[in-house]
Each structure stands twice: as structure tokens, then as C-alpha cells.
Amino acid sequence: MLSFLEKYRPFALATERKTGISHLFILAQAALETGWGAHAPGNMFFGIKATATTPADARQLLKTVEILPTRKATFPQVLSITALPNGTYRYVVRDWFVKYPTPEASFTAHAQLLMKNPRYRQAMKYKSDPFRLAQEIARAGYATDPNYAQKLIKILKTFMSH
């Protein structure tokens, strides 16, 4: 954890200075999304999906897990679908994600996504409060994991103890 913080804190602090988004939140989300930096192919720290307009050289097809309310979702490649007891479905798929030339480019793109997408407008009211921001980002649907906010908060508490 300490090496992750030492390596990526400068990018998070630079992003906080530019956007006001808590660097602790940014680091917690990057840690969660990448397994503390172990899985950041193409400098992808935040799981930002590629779109039809993403240039071919800026996207990558990666394995991921999605929890969705329907069995009718489409992805480039579906590896498995499992019905869960709560009526949702666990998909293991390959989907398109954005890749970045540097970690800094990833941090900047993440901040811009949060600030420009109307979906996160309510969450951005709490951009300086990492705990509340974690709850609001999850509520806005950043990830399909129903425990996303709790996982971010656990990481934030780990930061606070060091």
C-alpha cells in the first residue's frame, strides 16, 4: 500500500489541485480498480470504458466482471453468466476499455469524466469529502458492484490509519 501511495500520490494531488476532487478519493478508487496498481494495463486506473469514437490505438479488450439486472446485456465477448440469489446476473466478459500513455493521462481523464458527465453532478457537490464522494459515485452508478461504496470507504479508512 505505501509504495502505491508513494508512486501515485503526485498524480492524485495534481488532479486535486486542478479539479478540487479529493486526492484520497482518487487514490482509493485507483487502488480498488487496479488491485493496488497490480492490474493497470495501458495505464488504465479507473475502468473507463471505450466508446465507438475511441481511436483503435487508445482502446483495449479486457476481461471484467459486471453485475447487471438483466440477462440480455451485450458485450464484445461473454465468457459466463451466473444468476445470483438477489435476481441480478454476474457476467464475466471481455469489454473495451480506454488505455492511456501515462498514469497522469489516466488520472486527468478520470477527473474530467467525473466533472463533465451529468450522471455525477450530485456527487461532485462532495468532491472534497472522500467518504461522501465514494457513496455518491456509487449511487450514481460508476460501477455495477453493489458493494462499491463500502469497498472504497474501507480503502479510505486504511489510508487514514497510515
Buried (B, 14 or more C-beta within 10 A) or exposed (E): EEEBBEEBBEBBBBBBEEBEBBBBBBBBBBBBBBEBBEEBEBBBBBBBEBEEEBEEEBBBEBEBEBBBEEEEBEBEEBEEBEEEEEEBBBBBBBBBBBBBEEBBBBBBBBBEBBBEEEEBEEBBEBBEBBBBBBBBBBEBEBBBBEEBBEBBBEBBEEBEEE
